[in-house]
């Protein structure tokens, strides 16, 4: 049986067949906006593509995002940088027939992803490392060039 499981995994990887996250609920577009505004502030421009989104757990989201292998790509200034990583990951989340509240976000100096889990907690997702951070954790991150790469968030598209 273990050989069959290994063979299935091999063919899934070969043909890029992903196990999409398990749906555990639904959130309306209005609740999505309210949840995001409460987490990131009212000054952020938020655009939604749907009126309802399916929810999943943070663990399922991390598992699926890792399965895409977006984080394994090589960073190249201007050719494959932060916006390319975040749009690529968002693209995988939109390949299936289910819409999740997983989107693209921009600060003044960085592009990344944002996600709402089935507990309605907002997560900042760094696609270059497949790292999911609570909003408060992401607000504490400082770097040498931009000081605070994730905040304030200027734009979110889900």
Buried (B, 14 or more C-beta within 10 A) or exposed (E): EEEEEEEEEEEEEEEEEBEBBBBEEEBEBEBBBEBBBEBBEEEBEBEBEEEBBBBBBBEBBBBBBEBBBBBEEEEEEEEEBBBBBBBBBBEBBBEEEEBBBBBBBBBEEBBBBBBBBBEBEBBBBBBBEBBBBBBEEBBEBEEEEEEBBBBEBEBBBB
